[in-house]
Amino acid sequence: MLNCKQASALMSRAMDEKLPFGKRMALKLHLFICDGCTNFSSQTFLLRKAARSFGKCRHCKDLRLSDEARQRIFRALKDVQARKD
């Protein structure tokens, strides 16, 4: 049985690749019994859909992050990766 951390990792992988049958079934079983992960899955899907459609919005083309904001995000991601290593 998957725990929530394992399930969330599989949900992330499933967005980019087809999971092997056993992992798909384990994830479906976990989502069937875990409301928290089901909510996380729905929210993640919604965020991904919103991010993809953002670039298609004709009013959004003028919206850009400042260089400072980009650097702040880059540093934060780098810090997270360093903590994982």
C-alpha positions in Angstrom: 0.0 0.0 0.0 1.3 3.4 -1.0 1.7 6.2 1.6 0.8 9.8 0.6 4.3 10.8 -0.2 4.7 7.9 -2.6 1.3 8.6 -4.1 2.1 12.3 -4.7 5.4 11.3 -6.4 3.5 8.9 -8.7 0.9 11.5 -9.5 3.7 13.9 -10.6 5.3 11.2 -12.7 1.9 10.2 -14.2 1.6 13.8 -15.6 4.7 13.2 -17.8 4.8 9.5 -18.5 2.6 6.5 -18.5 3.1 4.5 -15.3 3.5 0.8 -15.3 0.3 -1.1 -14.7 1.1 -2.1 -11.1 2.0 1.5 -10.1 -1.2 2.8 -11.8 -3.3 0.4 -9.9 -1.6 1.1 -6.6 -2.1 4.8 -7.2 -5.8 4.3 -8.1 -6.3 2.3 -4.9 -4.6 4.9 -2.8 -6.7 7.7 -4.4 -9.9 5.6 -3.8 -9.3 5.6 0.0 -7.4 8.9 0.5 -9.4 12.2 0.2 -6.3 14.3 0.8 -4.4 12.8 -2.1 -7.6 13.0 -4.3 -7.8 16.7 -3.6 -4.1 17.1 -4.3 -4.5 15.3 -7.6 -7.4 17.6 -8.6 -5.5 20.7 -7.6 -2.4 19.7 -9.4 -4.3 18.9 -12.5 -6.0 22.3 -12.4 -2.7 24.1 -11.8 -1.1 22.3 -14.8 -4.1 23.1 -17.0 -4.0 26.8 -15.9 -0.3 27.0 -16.6 -0.6 25.6 -20.0 -3.5 27.9 -21.0 -1.7 30.9 -19.6 0.6 31.1 -22.7 -2.4 31.0 -25.0 -4.2 34.0 -23.5 -3.9 37.0 -25.8 -4.2 39.4 -22.8 -1.5 37.5 -20.9 1.3 37.9 -23.5 2.3 41.3 -21.9 2.6 39.8 -18.5 6.2 38.9 -17.7 8.1 38.2 -14.5 10.6 40.8 -13.5 14.3 39.8 -13.6 14.3 40.0 -9.8 11.3 37.6 -9.5 12.9 35.2 -11.9 16.1 35.2 -9.9 14.2 34.7 -6.6 12.4 31.7 -8.0 15.6 30.3 -9.5 17.4 30.6 -6.1 14.4 29.0 -4.3 14.4 26.0 -6.7 18.2 25.7 -6.4 17.9 25.7 -2.6 15.3 23.0 -2.7 17.4 20.8 -5.0 20.5 21.3 -2.8 18.5 20.1 0.3 17.5 17.0 -1.6 21.1 16.2 -2.5 
